[in-house]
């Protein structure tokens, strides 16, 4: 069953497929609670919701016997750091330069899950004869009856599931000093998907840390978002600030944003393990030409309709025109190009208060 599953996952386009038990990340709850206690999640209040499920996958769905972790490669072409020098242009995170990965990965997971259900139904022996002792102990000492028919639940970054610890437990990679997953085969450029299932699959060995003494990801961060290796203060992270944070960004952090207008790839891009990374095979992840180093002046002029049209089908659409143009104003303020002063001057009275504030800051910065 395991070999057939891995082969099928590859046929669906996944770069890697590994398996772990739902109770394979006992350390996750403590780390999550410590992160929340520090307040490092900022405005992401959703991280406080359903902490019991988020920190304990076995509690999320007690009937699950296995967690299938899938890696989806979205590797870019060329050196993405080169674009940071084009100060009159915006830099969009690699993953957001084309289609929304949630939609692409979820469809793959659903197809693989349907295959798993059908295959397990044809081979009842693959479902096992009952719960293992470790699962009985994990659920308040009460055994959960084996499912009569195989079942699945698929997750792609939108449910209370901590995919990165599960990915390490399954052997896909390890959480590097920047807290993201790193693979010896794929580097840093891959999404994670999860299939929880009642089918009892043999787990893979967990991956171990291979960061060694390297500090490249920590030292490159423009806003010093890492208080220590393996610890992230999201409130200072550019990805958080440009995507999740609502309202004005703290004045002390604005210069550090540079020309990054949606997300940040710096800590991923400098990882030495990317020497093994390859460009994504899925064309839906290949960058749209108009989203590779787009002109800041053109983006600043977007109204709501123009924003929606440009980013239809993109994850960027989720943050709305106001937050996006706010980011563009910060980038213009950091450009050092006085010729763009008139562009942001026109936004100083924008109906969106955060946009107006960012525009006034940019005008003041460009005019000295």
SERO-4910 file (N, C-alpha, C, O; in steps of 0.05 Angstrom, whole numbers):
BEGIN
 pado doro    nc1    nc2    nc3   cac1   cac2   cac3    cc1    cc2    cc3    oc1    oc2    oc3
  Unk    A     17    -24      0      0      0      0     17     25      0     12     44    -15
  Unk    A     38     25     17     55     49     19     69     54     -8     70     77    -17
  Unk    A     80     34    -20     93     38    -46     74     48    -67     81     65    -83
  Unk    A     50     37    -67     30     45    -87     22     74    -82     18     89   -101
  Unk    A     20     82    -57     13    110    -50     35    129    -60     28    150    -72
  Unk    A     60    123    -54     81    141    -62     82    144    -93     87    165   -103
  Unk    A     78    122   -107     79    122   -136     55    139   -146     59    155   -165
  Unk    A     32    136   -134      9    151   -143     13    181   -137      5    198   -154
  Unk    A     25    188   -115     30    216   -108     48    229   -129     44    251   -137
  Unk    A     68    214   -137     87    224   -158     72    228   -184     77    247   -199
  Unk    A     54    209   -191     38    211   -215     20    236   -215     15    248   -236
  Unk    A     11    244   -191     -6    267   -188     10    293   -190     -2    315   -192
  Unk    A     36    291   -188     53    315   -191     67    323   -165     82    343   -166
  Unk    A     63    309   -143     76    317   -118    106    309   -120    113    289   -132
  Unk    A    122    326   -107    151    322   -108    160    301    -88    181    289    -92
  Unk    A    145    298    -66    152    278    -46    127    271    -30    109    286    -28
  Unk    A    127    247    -19    105    236     -3    116    220     20    131    201     16
  Unk    A    109    228     44    118    214     68     95    211     88     74    224     85
  Unk    A     98    194    108     76    188    126     86    189    155    108    182    161
  Unk    A     69    200    173     74    199    201     48    193    216     27    192    204
  Unk    A     51    188    242     27    184    259     16    211    268     31    230    269
  Unk    A    -10    212    274    -22    238    284    -10    247    310    -10    271    315
  Unk    A      1    229    326     13    237    352     43    239    350     56    237    371
  Unk    A     54    244    327     83    244    323     96    271    330    121    273    328
  Unk    A     81    292    338     93    318    344     86    327    372     73    348    375
  Unk    A     93    312    392     85    320    420     96    346    429     86    359    447
  Unk    A    118    355    416    131    380    424    116    405    412    121    427    421
  Unk    A     98    401    393     85    423    379     68    440    398     69    465    395
  Unk    A     53    428    416     36    443    433     51    463    450     44    486    452
  Unk    A     73    454    463     88    471    480    101    494    465    101    517    474
  Unk    A    111    489    441    123    510    425    102    530    415    107    554    415
  Unk    A     78    521    408     57    538    400     48    557    423     45    581    419
  Unk    A     45    545    447     36    561    470     57    582    477     51    604    485
  Unk    A     83    575    475    104    594    481    104    617    461    108    640    468
  Unk    A    100    610    435     99    631    414     76    650    419     79    674    417
  Unk    A     52    639    426     29    656    432     33    673    457     25    696    458
  Unk    A     46    661    477     50    676    502     68    700    498     65    720    512
  Unk    A     87    698    479    105    720    473     90    742    457    100    765    455
  Unk    A     67    736    446     52    755    430     64    758    402     58    777    388
  Unk    A     81    739    394     95    741    369     77    736    345     85    740    322
  Unk    A     52    727    349     33    723    327     20    749    318      6    749    298
  Unk    A     24    771    332     13    796    324    -17    796    322    -31    789    340
  Unk    A    -27    805    299    -56    807    294    -68    780    285    -92    779    279
  Unk    A    -52    759    283    -63    734    274    -77    719    297    -68    699    306
  Unk    A    -99    731    305   -115    720    327   -125    691    322   -130    676    340
  Unk    A   -127    684    296   -137    658    289   -118    636    300   -126    613    302
  Unk    A    -93    643    305    -74    623    315    -81    616    344    -74    594    354
  Unk    A    -96    633    358   -104    627    385   -129    609    386   -135    597    406
  Unk    A   -143    609    364   -168    593    362   -161    563    359   -142    556    345
  Unk    A   -175    546    373   -172    517    370   -143    508    375   -132    492    360
  Unk    A   -131    520    395   -103    512    401   -101    483    406    -80    471    399
  Unk    A   -121    471    418   -120    442    424   -117    425    399   -103    405    398
  Unk    A   -131    433    378   -129    419    352   -103    426    338    -89    408    328
  Unk    A    -95    451    339    -71    460    324    -46    447    336    -28    439    322
  Unk    A    -46    445    363    -22    434    376    -22    404    378     -1    392    384
  Unk    A    -45    391    373    -46    362    375    -62    350    352    -87    348    355
  Unk    A    -49    342    330    -64    332    307    -81    307    315   -101    303    302
  Unk    A    -73    292    335    -89    269    343   -116    277    354   -135    261    352
  Unk    A   -118    301    365   -143    311    375   -161    323    354   -185    324    357
  Unk    A   -149    331    332   -164    343    310   -184    324    298   -207    331    293
  Unk    A   -175    299    294   -193    278    284   -184    252    296   -166    238    285
  Unk    A   -195    244    319   -186    221    334   -186    195    318   -171    177    325
  Unk    A   -203    193    298   -205    168    282   -181    164    263   -176    142    253
  Unk    A   -166    186    259   -143    184    240   -121    166    250   -114    168    274
  Unk    A   -111    149    233    -88    132    241    -62    140    228    -41    134    238
  Unk    A    -64    155    205    -40    163    191    -44    191    180    -66    200    174
  Unk    A    -22    205    178    -21    232    165     -2    230    141     22    225    145
  Unk    A    -12    233    118      4    233     93     12    262     87     -5    279     82
  Unk    A     38    267     87     49    294     82     60    295     54     76    278     46
  Unk    A     51    315     38     59    317     10     74    344      6     67    364     18
  Unk    A     95    343    -10    110    367    -18    104    374    -46    104    357    -64
  Unk    A     98    400    -51     92    410    -78    113    431    -85    113    452    -74
  Unk    A    129    425   -105    151    442   -112    141    467   -128    125    465   -146
  Unk    A    151    491   -119    144    515   -134    169    531   -140    169    556   -142
  Unk    A    191    517   -143    217    530   -147    217    551   -169    205    546   -191
  Unk    A    230    574   -165    231    596   -184    253    591   -205    269    573   -203
  Unk    A    254    609   -224    275    609   -244    293    633   -239    284    656   -237
  Unk    A    319    628   -236    338    650   -232    340    658   -202    328    646   -185
  Unk    A    356    678   -198    361    689   -171    340    710   -164    340    732   -176
  Unk    A    323    704   -145    301    723   -139    312    747   -123    298    767   -122
  Unk    A    335    746   -112    346    768    -97    355    791   -115    357    814   -106
  Unk    A    359    786   -141    367    806   -160    347    829   -162    354    852   -167
  Unk    A    322    822   -158    300    842   -162    300    863   -140    287    884   -144
  Unk    A    313    858   -118    312    877    -96    328    903   -103    324    924    -91
  Unk    A    345    901   -123    361    925   -131    345    943   -150    354    966   -154
  Unk    A    323    934   -161    307    951   -179    287    967   -162    264    959   -159
  Unk    A    296    989   -152    281   1003   -131    255   1016   -141    237   1022   -125
  Unk    A    252   1020   -167    227   1031   -177    207   1009   -185    186   1014   -196
  Unk    A    214    984   -178    198    961   -184    190    947   -157    205    949   -138
  Unk    A    168    933   -158    159    918   -134    168    890   -135    172    878   -157
  Unk    A    173    878   -112    180    850   -110    158    834    -96    150    841    -74
  Unk    A    147    815   -110    126    797   -101    138    770    -95    153    759   -111
  Unk    A    130    758    -72    141    732    -65    136    712    -87    115    712   -101
  Unk    A    155    694    -91    154    675   -113    128    660   -114    117    656   -135
  Unk    A    118    651    -91     94    634    -91     69    648   -100     50    635   -107
  Unk    A     70    675   -100     46    690   -107     47    703   -135     30    721   -140
  Unk    A     65    695   -152     68    707   -178     50    694   -199     52    701   -223
  Unk    A     33    675   -191     14    664   -210    -10    654   -195    -21    669   -179
  Unk    A    -18    629   -199    -43    619   -188    -41    614   -158    -19    609   -147
  Unk    A    -64    616   -144    -65    610   -116    -59    581   -111    -73    563   -120
  Unk    A    -38    575    -95    -30    548    -91    -51    532    -75    -52    507    -78
  Unk    A    -67    545    -59    -88    531    -44   -105    514    -63   -111    491    -58
  Unk    A   -113    527    -85   -131    514   -104   -117    491   -118   -128    470   -122
  Unk    A    -92    496   -127    -77    475   -142    -71    451   -124    -76    428   -133
  Unk    A    -61    456   -100    -53    434    -83    -78    418    -73    -77    394    -72
  Unk    A    -99    433    -66   -122    419    -56   -134    400    -76   -143    378    -69
  Unk    A   -135    407   -101   -145    389   -122   -128    364   -124   -139    342   -128
  Unk    A   -102    367   -123    -84    344   -123    -89    326   -100    -91    302   -102
  Unk    A    -92    338    -76    -97    322    -52   -123    307    -54   -125    284    -46
  Unk    A   -143    320    -64   -169    307    -67   -168    284    -86   -180    263    -80
  Unk    A   -154    287   -108   -151    265   -127   -136    241   -114   -144    218   -116
  Unk    A   -114    248   -100    -99    227    -87   -115    214    -65   -114    189    -61
  Unk    A   -131    230    -50   -148    219    -29   -169    200    -40   -174    179    -28
  Unk    A   -181    207    -62   -201    190    -74   -189    163    -82   -201    142    -79
  Unk    A   -165    165    -94   -151    140   -102   -146    123    -77   -150     99    -78
  Unk    A   -138    135    -55   -131    120    -31   -156    106    -20   -155     83    -13
  Unk    A   -179    120    -20   -204    108    -10   -211     84    -27   -218     63    -17
  Unk    A   -210     87    -54   -218     66    -72   -198     42    -69   -207     19    -69
  Unk    A   -172     48    -67   -152     26    -65   -155     11    -39   -154    -13    -39
  Unk    A   -159     26    -17   -162     13      9   -188     -3     10   -189    -24     24
  Unk    A   -209      6     -3   -234     -9     -3   -231    -35    -18   -244    -55    -11
  Unk    A   -214    -35    -38   -210    -60    -54   -192    -79    -39   -192   -103    -44
  Unk    A   -176    -69    -19   -158    -86     -4   -162    -81     26   -147    -66     38
  Unk    A   -182    -94     37   -188    -90     66   -164    -95     84   -163    -84    106
  Unk    A   -146   -112     75   -123   -118     93   -105    -94     97    -90    -93    116
  Unk    A   -107    -74     79    -91    -50     81   -100    -32    104    -85    -15    113
  Unk    A   -125    -37    114   -136    -20    134   -127    -28    162   -132    -13    182
  Unk    A   -115    -51    166   -106    -60    192   -129    -72    208   -152    -69    200
  Unk    A   -122    -85    229   -142    -99    245   -152    -84    269   -170    -94    283
  Unk    A   -142    -61    275   -150    -46    298   -130    -25    305   -109    -23    292
  Unk    A   -135     -8    325   -117     13    332    -92      2    346    -94    -17    361
  Unk    A    -70     14    340    -45      7    354    -46     18    383    -62     36    388
  Unk    A    -30      7    400    -31     15    428    -25     45    431    -36     58    449
  Unk    A     -6     56    414      1     84    418    -23    102    412    -25    124    423
  Unk    A    -41     93    394    -65    110    388    -85    106    411    -99    125    417
  Unk    A    -87     83    422   -106     79    445    -99     97    468   -116    109    481
  Unk    A    -72     98    474    -63    114    496    -67    144    491    -71    160    509
  Unk    A    -65    152    465    -66    180    458    -93    192    462    -96    217    464
  Unk    A   -114    176    462   -141    187    463   -154    181    490   -172    165    492
  Unk    A   -143    194    511   -154    192    538   -157    163    547   -175    157    563
  Unk    A   -141    145    537   -142    118    546   -164    101    534   -168     78    541
  Unk    A   -179    113    514   -202     98    503   -195     91    474   -188    109    458
  Unk    A   -198     67    467   -194     58    439   -217     68    422   -240     67    430
  Unk    A   -210     77    398   -230     85    378   -233     63    358   -213     54    347
  Unk    A   -257     54    353   -261     31    335   -250     38    307   -252     60    298
  Unk    A   -239     18    294   -230     21    267   -253     28    249   -275     18    251
  Unk    A   -248     47    230   -269     55    212   -278     32    194   -262     15    186
  Unk    A   -304     30    189   -315      9    172   -307     13    143   -301     -7    129
  Unk    A   -306     37    135   -296     43    108   -274     64    111   -275     81    129
  Unk    A   -255     64     93   -233     83     95   -243    112     91   -261    117     75
  Unk    A   -232    130    106   -240    159    105   -215    176    103   -193    168    110
  Unk    A   -219    200     93   -197    220     91   -207    248     98   -231    253     96
  Unk    A   -188    265    105   -193    294    107   -168    307     95   -145    299    103
  Unk    A   -171    327     77   -148    340     65   -146    368     76   -166    382     81
  Unk    A   -120    377     79   -115    404     90    -93    417     74    -72    405     68
  Unk    A    -98    443     68    -77    459     54    -76    487     67    -87    506     57
  Unk    A    -63    488     90    -55    514    101    -79    531    110    -76    555    115
  Unk    A   -103    520    112   -126    536    120   -141    524    144   -163    534    151
  Unk    A   -130    504    157   -143    491    179   -123    491    203   -100    497    199
  Unk    A   -133    485    227   -115    485    250    -96    461    250    -98    443    267
  Unk    A    -78    460    231    -59    439    227    -31    451    225    -27    469    209
  Unk    A    -12    442    241     15    451    240     31    434    221     44    414    228
  Unk    A     30    442    195     42    425    174     72    422    176     82    400    170
  Unk    A     86    442    185    115    440    186    126    420    206    142    403    198
  Unk    A    116    420    231    125    398    248    117    370    238    132    351    241
  Unk    A     93    368    226     85    343    215    103    335    191    109    311    188
  Unk    A    110    355    175    128    349    153    155    339    162    166    321    149
  Unk    A    165    349    184    191    339    194    187    311    206    204    294    202
  Unk    A    165    307    220    160    281    232    157    259    210    165    236    215
  Unk    A    147    267    187    143    248    165    169    244    149    170    226    133
  Unk    A    188    262    153    213    259    138    216    275    113    234    271     97
  Unk    A    197    294    108    199    311     84    223    330     86    235    337     66
  Unk    A    229    339    110    250    359    113    252    365    143    241    351    160
  Unk    A    267    386    149    269    395    177    263    425    179    267    439    159
  Unk    A    254    434    202    249    462    206    276    476    211    289    472    231
  Unk    A    284    493    191    309    506    193    309    529    214    289    533    228
  Unk    A    331    543    215    333    565    235    314    587    229    308    604    247
  Unk    A    303    589    204    283    609    197    255    598    202    235    612    196
  Unk    A    252    574    213    227    560    221    212    548    197    192    534    201
  Unk    A    222    552    173    209    540    150    222    512    145    243    506    155
  Unk    A    208    496    130    217    469    124    238    469    102    235    483     82
  Unk    A    260    454    106    281    452     87    285    423     80    285    406     97
  Unk    A    290    417     54    293    390     45    321    387     32    330    405     18
  Unk    A    334    364     36    359    359     23    356    354     -7    375    357    -22
  Unk    A    331    347    -15    326    342    -43    313    366    -57    317    370    -81
  Unk    A    297    382    -43    281    403    -55    290    431    -48    281    450    -60
  Unk    A    308    434    -28    314    460    -19    292    472     -2    280    458     15
  Unk    A    285    497     -7    265    511      9    239    517     -6    219    525      7
  Unk    A    239    512    -32    216    521    -48    195    499    -51    194    487    -72
  Unk    A    179    494    -31    157    475    -34    135    480    -14    139    489      9
  Unk    A    110    476    -23     86    477     -7     82    451      7     93    430      0
  Unk    A     66    451     28     58    427     42     28    422     41     13    441     44
  Unk    A     21    397     37     -7    389     39     -9    365     57     11    350     60
  Unk    A    -32    361     69    -35    338     87    -61    323     82    -82    335     76
  Unk    A    -59    297     83    -83    280     82    -84    264    108    -67    247    113
  Unk    A   -104    269    124   -109    252    148   -126    229    139   -146    233    124
  Unk    A   -120    205    148   -136    182    139   -138    161    160   -122    158    178
  Unk    A   -160    145    158   -164    123    177   -149     98    168   -148     78    182
  Unk    A   -136     99    144   -120     77    135    -94     76    151    -81     97    154
  Unk    A    -86     53    160    -62     50    176    -38     45    158    -35     23    147
  Unk    A    -21     66    155      2     64    137     28     64    153     29     75    175
  Unk    A     48     51    143     73     50    157     86     78    157     89     90    136
  Unk    A     93     88    181    106    115    182    134    115    172    148     94    174
  Unk    A    143    138    162    171    141    154    187    152    178    176    162    198
  Unk    A    213    151    175    230    162    196    231    192    195    231    204    173
  Unk    A    230    205    218    231    235    219    258    244    208    279    231    210
  Unk    A    258    269    197    283    281    187    297    295    211    284    303    230
  Unk    A    323    297    209    339    310    230    350    336    219    350    341    195
  Unk    A    358    354    237    368    380    229    395    378    215    413    364    223
  Unk    A    397    393    192    421    394    177    431    423    173    446    428    154
  Unk    A    423    441    190    431    469    187    460    474    196    473    491    185
  Unk    A    469    458    215    496    461    224    501    489    236    484    500    250
  Unk    A    524    501    229    530    528    240    521    550    222    526    574    228
  Unk    A    508    544    200    499    565    181    480    584    193    462    576    209
  Unk    A    483    610    187    466    631    197    455    649    174    445    671    179
  Unk    A    457    639    150    451    656    127    422    667    128    418    691    123
  Unk    A    403    651    136    375    660    136    370    680    159    354    698    155
  Unk    A    385    677    181    381    696    203    394    723    197    382    744    203
  Unk    A    417    722    185    432    747    180    421    764    157    425    788    157
  Unk    A    406    751    139    396    766    116    371    782    122    363    799    107
  Unk    A    357    775    143    331    787    149    333    817    152    347    827    170
  Unk    A    319    833    136    322    863    137    309    875    162    316    898    169
  Unk    A    292    861    176    277    872    198    284    858    225    270    862    245
  Unk    A    304    841    224    312    826    249    289    812    262    283    816    285
  Unk    A    276    795    246    252    782    256    258    756    272    240    743    282
  Unk    A    284    749    274    291    724    288    305    731    315    329    738    314
  Unk    A    291    730    337    304    735    363    326    715    369    345    722    384
  Unk    A    323    691    358    343    670    362    339    650    340    318    649    328
  Unk    A    358    632    335    354    611    316    329    595    323    325    588    346
  Unk    A    314    588    302    289    572    305    266    587    319    247    574    327
  Unk    A    269    613    322    248    628    334    242    653    317    260    667    309
  Unk    A    216    657    312    208    679    294    188    697    308    168    688    319
  Unk    A    194    723    308    175    743    318    160    753    293    170    770    279
  Unk    A    136    743    288    122    749    264    116    779    261    113    789    239
  Unk    A    115    793    283    108    821    283    130    838    268    124    860    260
  Unk    A    153    826    264    175    840    250    180    827    223    197    837    208
  Unk    A    166    806    216    170    791    191    157    806    168    133    813    170
  Unk    A    171    810    146    160    825    124    137    810    111    118    823    102
  Unk    A    137    784    111    114    769    100     89    775    117     68    780    106
  Unk    A     92    775    143     70    782    160     61    811    156     37    816    153
  Unk    A     80    829    156     73    857    154     59    865    128     42    882    128
  Unk    A     67    852    106     55    859     80     30    844     73     16    851     55
  Unk    A     25    822     88      2    805     82    -19    805    104    -42    810     99
  Unk    A    -10    799    128    -29    795    151    -35    820    166    -57    823    177
  Unk    A    -16    838    168    -19    862    186    -38    882    174    -35    890    150
  Unk    A    -57    890    189    -77    910    181    -69    938    192    -58    939    214
  Unk    A    -74    958    177    -68    985    186    -39    993    180    -25    978    167
  Unk    A    -30   1016    190     -2   1025    185     18   1006    198     14    995    219
  Unk    A     41   1003    184     63    988    195     80   1007    212     82   1031    206
  Unk    A     91    997    234    107   1013    252    128   1028    236    141   1017    218
  Unk    A    132   1053    242    150   1071    227    179   1059    227    193   1062    207
  Unk    A    187   1047    249    215   1037    250    220   1014    231    243   1008    225
  Unk    A    199   1000    221    202    977    204    198    983    175    205    967    158
  Unk    A    188   1007    168    181   1013    140    205   1013    121    203   1003     99
  Unk    A    227   1024    130    250   1025    112    260    996    106    270    991     85
  Unk    A    257    978    126    266    951    122    250    936    101    259    916     90
  Unk    A    226    945     95    210    932     75    222    934     47    217    917     30
  Unk    A    238    955     43    250    959     16    228    961     -5    209    976     -2
  Unk    A    231    946    -26    211    946    -48    195    920    -48    184    912    -68
  Unk    A    194    907    -25    178    882    -23    149    890    -18    143    902      3
  Unk    A    131    883    -36    104    892    -34     84    870    -27     60    875    -22
  Unk    A     93    845    -28     76    822    -20     95    799    -13    106    786    -30
  Unk    A     98    795     13    114    773     22    144    779     21    152    801     12
  Unk    A    160    760     28    189    763     28    201    735     25    193    716     39
  Unk    A    221    732      8    234    706      3    263    706     12    277    686      8
  Unk    A    273    727     25    302    729     31    312    705     46    333    693     39
  Unk    A    299    697     68    310    676     85    308    649     71    324    631     77
  Unk    A    290    646     52    288    621     36    310    621     14    324    602     10
  Unk    A    313    644      1    330    646    -22    359    642    -16    374    631    -33
  Unk    A    368    650      8    397    648     15    404    620     26    428    615     31
  Unk    A    385    603     30    391    576     42    410    560     23    403    556     -1
  Unk    A    432    551     33    451    535     15    439    510      4    448    500    -17
  Unk    A    418    499     17    406    474      8    391    478    -18    383    458    -31
  Unk    A    387    503    -26    373    508    -52    390    500    -76    381    502    -99
  Unk    A    415    492    -72    431    483    -94    418    458   -107    425    450   -129
  Unk    A    401    445    -91    387    421   -102    359    428   -113    346    410   -124
  Unk    A    351    453   -110    324    460   -119    322    462   -149    342    468   -163
  Unk    A    299    456   -160    294    457   -189    269    474   -194    253    478   -176
  Unk    A    267    483   -218    243    499   -225    218    482   -224    219    459   -230
  Unk    A    196    495   -216    171    480   -214    162    469   -241    164    483   -261
  Unk    A    153    444   -240    143    432   -265    115    442   -271    107    443   -295
  Unk    A    100    449   -251     73    459   -254     73    487   -265     83    506   -252
  Unk    A     62    491   -290     63    517   -303     46    538   -288     51    562   -291
  Unk    A     27    529   -272     11    548   -256     27    563   -235     18    582   -224
  Unk    A     51    553   -230     69    567   -211     90    583   -225    105    598   -212
  Unk    A     92    582   -251    111    598   -266    102    627   -265     78    633   -269
  Unk    A    120    645   -260    113    673   -256     99    685   -281    108    681   -304
  Unk    A     78    700   -276     65    716   -298     84    740   -303     93    753   -284
  Unk    A     90    746   -328    109    767   -334    102    794   -321    120    808   -313
  Unk    A     76    800   -319     68    826   -308     72    827   -278     69    848   -266
  Unk    A     77    804   -265     81    804   -236    111    800   -228    117    798   -205
  Unk    A    128    799   -248    157    798   -243    167    827   -244    169    839   -265
  Unk    A    174    838   -221    184    865   -219    166    885   -232    174    900   -250
  Unk    A    140    887   -224    121    906   -236    129    935   -227    140    939   -206
  Unk    A    121    954   -244    127    982   -239    110    992   -215     86    988   -215
  Unk    A    123   1004   -196    109   1014   -173     89   1036   -180     67   1037   -169
  Unk    A     96   1053   -199     78   1075   -207     52   1064   -218     31   1075   -212
  Unk    A     54   1042   -233     29   1030   -244     12   1018   -223    -12   1020   -223
  Unk    A     25   1005   -203     10    991   -182     -3   1012   -164    -25   1007   -153
  Unk    A     10   1034   -159     -1   1055   -141    -27   1067   -152    -43   1077   -137
  Unk    A    -30   1065   -178    -54   1077   -191    -78   1058   -192    -99   1066   -202
  Unk    A    -75   1034   -181    -97   1015   -182   -120   1023   -165   -117   1030   -141
  Unk    A   -144   1023   -177   -168   1026   -160   -178    997   -153   -164    978   -161
  Unk    A   -200    995   -139   -208    969   -130   -214    950   -153   -206    926   -153
  Unk    A   -227    960   -174   -233    943   -197   -208    934   -212   -205    911   -220
  Unk    A   -189    953   -215   -164    946   -228   -148    926   -212   -135    908   -223
  Unk    A   -148    929   -185   -134    910   -168   -146    882   -171   -131    862   -174
  Unk    A   -172    880   -170   -185    854   -172   -180    841   -199   -176    817   -201
  Unk    A   -180    857   -220   -175    846   -247   -146    836   -250   -142    814   -261
  Unk    A   -127    851   -239    -99    843   -242    -93    818   -226    -76    802   -235
  Unk    A   -106    815   -203    -99    793   -185   -121    771   -183   -123    757   -163
  Unk    A   -137    769   -204   -157    748   -205   -143    721   -204   -124    716   -220
  Unk    A   -151    703   -186   -139    677   -184   -113    676   -169   -100    655   -167
  Unk    A   -104    699   -159    -79    701   -145    -84    703   -115   -105    713   -106
  Unk    A    -65    693    -98    -68    695    -69    -67    724    -60    -77    731    -38
  Unk    A    -56    742    -77    -54    770    -69    -82    783    -67    -85    802    -51
  Unk    A   -101    773    -81   -128    784    -81   -140    784    -53   -156    801    -47
  Unk    A   -131    766    -36   -143    763    -10   -138    787      8   -155    793     25
  Unk    A   -115    802      5   -110    824     23   -124    849     15   -125    868     31
  Unk    A   -135    851     -9   -150    874    -17   -133    896    -27   -109    897    -22
  Unk    A   -146    915    -41   -131    937    -54   -118    955    -34    -95    964    -38
  Unk    A   -131    961    -11   -120    980      8    -94    971     20    -74    986     19
  Unk    A    -92    946     29    -68    936     42    -45    934     21    -22    940     27
  Unk    A    -53    927     -4    -33    924    -25    -21    951    -33      3    954    -34
  Unk    A    -38    971    -37    -28    997    -45    -13   1010    -22      6   1025    -27
  Unk    A    -21   1005      3     -5   1014     26     24   1004     23     43   1019     27
  Unk    A     27    978     16     54    967     13     69    980    -10     93    985     -8
  Unk    A     55    986    -31     67    999    -54     77   1027    -47     98   1035    -55
  Unk    A     62   1041    -30     70   1068    -21     96   1066     -5    114   1083     -8
  Unk    A     98   1046     13    122   1042     28    146   1037      9    168   1048     13
  Unk    A    141   1021    -11    163   1015    -30    171   1040    -46    195   1044    -51
  Unk    A    152   1056    -53    159   1081    -67    175   1100    -48    194   1112    -56
  Unk    A    167   1101    -23    182   1117     -4    210   1108      0    228   1123      6
  Unk    A    215   1082     -4    241   1071     -1    257   1071    -27    281   1064    -27
  Unk    A    245   1080    -48    258   1078    -75    280   1099    -78    299   1094    -94
  Unk    A    278   1121    -64    297   1143    -68    293   1158    -94    309   1175   -102
  Unk    A    271   1152   -109    265   1164   -134    246   1187   -131    222   1183   -128
  Unk    A    256   1211   -131    239   1235   -127    219   1238   -149    198   1251   -145
  Unk    A    224   1225   -172    205   1227   -194    178   1213   -188    159   1217   -201
  Unk    A    178   1196   -167    154   1182   -160    138   1197   -138    117   1187   -129
  Unk    A    148   1220   -130    134   1235   -109    106   1242   -117     88   1240   -100
  Unk    A    102   1250   -142     75   1257   -151     56   1234   -150     32   1238   -147
  Unk    A     66   1210   -154     49   1186   -154     37   1182   -127     13   1177   -125
  Unk    A     53   1184   -106     42   1180    -79     28   1205    -68     10   1203    -51
  Unk    A     35   1229    -79     21   1253    -71     -9   1251    -77    -25   1261    -62
  Unk    A    -15   1237    -99    -43   1234   -106    -59   1216    -87    -83   1215    -88
  Unk    A    -44   1201    -70    -57   1182    -52    -58   1192    -23    -68   1178     -5
  Unk    A    -49   1216    -18    -48   1227      9    -75   1231     21    -78   1233     46
  Unk    A    -96   1232      5   -123   1235     15   -140   1211      8   -164   1212      6
  Unk    A   -127   1188      4   -141   1164     -3   -162   1157     19   -156   1160     42
  Unk    A   -185   1147     11   -205   1139     30   -195   1118     50   -205   1117     73
  Unk    A   -176   1101     43   -165   1082     61   -144   1096     78   -124   1106     68
  Unk    A   -148   1097    104   -131   1112    122   -102   1102    122    -84   1118    123
  Unk    A    -98   1075    119    -71   1064    119    -57   1072     93    -32   1077     94
  Unk    A    -71   1073     71    -59   1082     46    -51   1111     48    -29   1119     40
  Unk    A    -69   1128     58    -63   1156     60    -39   1161     78    -22   1178     72
  Unk    A    -37   1147    100    -15   1149    119     11   1141    105     32   1154    108
  Unk    A     11   1119     91     35   1109     77     43   1129     55     67   1133     51
  Unk    A     24   1140     41     30   1159     20     43   1184     31     62   1194     20
  Unk    A     33   1194     54     44   1218     66     73   1213     76     91   1230     74
  Unk    A     77   1188     86    104   1180     95    123   1180     71    146   1189     73
  Unk    A    113   1169     49    130   1166     25    137   1194     14    160   1199      6
  Unk    A    117   1212     13    122   1239      4    144   1253     21    163   1265     10
  Unk    A    141   1251     47    160   1263     65    188   1251     62    208   1265     63
  Unk    A    189   1225     57    215   1212     54    228   1220     28    253   1224     27
  Unk    A    213   1222      7    224   1228    -19    232   1258    -21    250   1265    -36
  Unk    A    217   1275     -7    223   1303     -9    243   1312     12    251   1336     13
  Unk    A    252   1293     29    272   1300     48    261   1316     72    276   1323     90
***
